[in-house]
Amino acid sequence: MTTAPAKAGWRFRQPSVIPGFGLTLGFSLAYLTLIILIPLSGLIWRSAALGWADFWAIATDRRTINALEISFGTAFIAAAVNLVFGTIVAWVLVRYNFPGRRIVDAMVDLPFALPTAVAGIALTTLYAPNGWVGSLLAPLGIKVAYTPLGIIIALIFIGLPFVVRTVQPIMEEIDKEVEEVAATLGANRFQIISRVLLPGLAPAIVTGFALAFARGVGEYGSVIFIAGNLPYKSEIAPLLIVIRLEEYNYAAATAIAAIMLALSFVMLLVINLVQTWSRKRYG
């Protein structure tokens, strides 16, 4: 016999297995609104108050374009380098046991704990023309400090943990027996890496790349000491924003910040789309 609510076509929502969904969702949205959405909205509103002509003039200024090219270009190169070598470091830490392994594992997290200004001073001391490493590179005609190459090295330093700590847990879940089975079936080492290991690691590698890239674009403390901060040569966009603020040119500062926000959003959106595709492709 059908009950009356069923005859009337009523539907009852099934209770959630995890209680408190409404409260936690409301808290999350309120928190994100206060911490992220309101500040970003204020930035966009202040930039919109400039007017299209003034905003376009700031955006197309040669100094602004050069600063954005240096920030995004060096961040991309550093993230690409970390994508390769960070994956190798994670592989060594997961697959091999050697004396001092725990020390090396702990050293990976040093850029997280070390103040960025301290990291910048230390890197500048090492790679300056009279530094330990810089003095060895100078006779070869390689100048690191006060050039974009120095910025890349600083961003590699602060971005490496993002790749290692993202890839390492996924790599630990891959059983060694999978590699052994592939080897017994006749696969060589390259085929094992490219067809057995990389498909499972691809989403984590892309995530690590995105995190390292995002951190590098907005990095300031570890870069300003080693960059040289020469306009049109080694000046990053965050430093240009600070310079405009010190000049009390708040309109130009907010305009440059809004441009960085838009470019970062587009690039991270593309990276997330690639990450989603890789999960569907290899998941």
Helices and strands as residue ranges (DSSP letters): H 4-7, H 21-32, I 33-37, H 38-48, H 52-59, H 62-95, H 101-107, H 110-113, H 116-127, H 134-137, G 138-140, H 148-173, H 176-184, H 189-191, I 192-197, H 198-217, H 221-227, H 237-246, H 250-282
